[in-house]
Amino acid sequence: MAKGEHLVVVMLEPMPLDQEFEEWPLHITLVPWFPAKDKSKLDDLLAKIAGEHPKLKVTAGKKDIWGKRNQFEVNLINDPGGLHRLHWDVYHTLERNGFPIHQKEHLGDKYRPHFIYHPDNSVKKGDELSISKFALIRQVRQKKTGRMIKAVAKEYNLK
């Protein structure tokens, strides 16, 4: 196996800790991929962030097109502000503490929370979503096959 990377997401469908998957379940990305050499420091930082943010509610919004080649249909998230504050805190805390985030073009002021649309999704436009935790996802690319194997490494409960 090659070196792993991590990201921080809000899982909209339950996923047991350490259960490996390739296809993403419903989720909202808070920050995309970053290397994490000091896992203890990362755990401390994420636990502190979670303890400073209250549980929040957002609403599944309208459909939009996403991606460099407009290849993904997504549902945008209507957020009264709590999700954006959580995103900013995770993003800036990780960056300031030696966890450089990749793909920064969609972070900060350009952050547009969303989830991938699929007709079979359990979440539909207008549904209220209660967010009580976020998850650290680890991902490893297998050298022989190139498959990206992911798993929920840990969940962090909001206060």
Secondary structure in CASP SS format (residue, H / E / C, confidence):
PFRMAT SS
TARGET T0000
AUTHOR 0000-0000-0000
METHOD secondary structure of the structure
MODEL  1
M C 1.00
A C 1.00
K C 1.00
G E 1.00
E E 1.00
H E 1.00
L E 1.00
V E 1.00
V E 1.00
V E 1.00
M E 1.00
L C 1.00
E C 1.00
P C 1.00
M C 1.00
P C 1.00
L E 1.00
D C 1.00
Q C 1.00
E C 1.00
F E 1.00
E C 1.00
E C 1.00
W C 1.00
P C 1.00
L C 1.00
H E 1.00
I E 1.00
T E 1.00
L E 1.00
V E 1.00
P E 1.00
W E 1.00
F E 1.00
P C 1.00
A C 1.00
K C 1.00
D C 1.00
K H 1.00
S H 1.00
K H 1.00
L H 1.00
D H 1.00
D H 1.00
L H 1.00
L H 1.00
A H 1.00
K H 1.00
I H 1.00
A H 1.00
G H 1.00
E H 1.00
H C 1.00
P C 1.00
K C 1.00
L E 1.00
K E 1.00
V E 1.00
T E 1.00
A E 1.00
G E 1.00
K E 1.00
K E 1.00
D E 1.00
I E 1.00
W E 1.00
G C 1.00
K C 1.00
R C 1.00
N C 1.00
Q C 1.00
F E 1.00
E E 1.00
V E 1.00
N E 1.00
L E 1.00
I E 1.00
N E 1.00
D C 1.00
P C 1.00
G C 1.00
G H 1.00
L H 1.00
H H 1.00
R H 1.00
L H 1.00
H H 1.00
W H 1.00
D H 1.00
V H 1.00
Y H 1.00
H H 1.00
T H 1.00
L H 1.00
E H 1.00
R H 1.00
N C 1.00
G C 1.00
F C 1.00
P C 1.00
I C 1.00
H C 1.00
Q C 1.00
K H 1.00
E H 1.00
H H 1.00
L C 1.00
G H 1.00
D H 1.00
K H 1.00
Y C 1.00
R C 1.00
P C 1.00
H E 1.00
F E 1.00
I E 1.00
Y C 1.00
H C 1.00
P C 1.00
D C 1.00
N C 1.00
S C 1.00
V C 1.00
K C 1.00
K C 1.00
G C 1.00
D C 1.00
E E 1.00
L E 1.00
S E 1.00
I E 1.00
S C 1.00
K E 1.00
F E 1.00
A E 1.00
L E 1.00
I E 1.00
R E 1.00
Q E 1.00
V E 1.00
R E 1.00
Q C 1.00
K C 1.00
K C 1.00
T C 1.00
G C 1.00
R C 1.00
M E 1.00
I E 1.00
K E 1.00
A E 1.00
V E 1.00
A E 1.00
K E 1.00
E E 1.00
Y E 1.00
N E 1.00
L C 1.00
K C 1.00
END
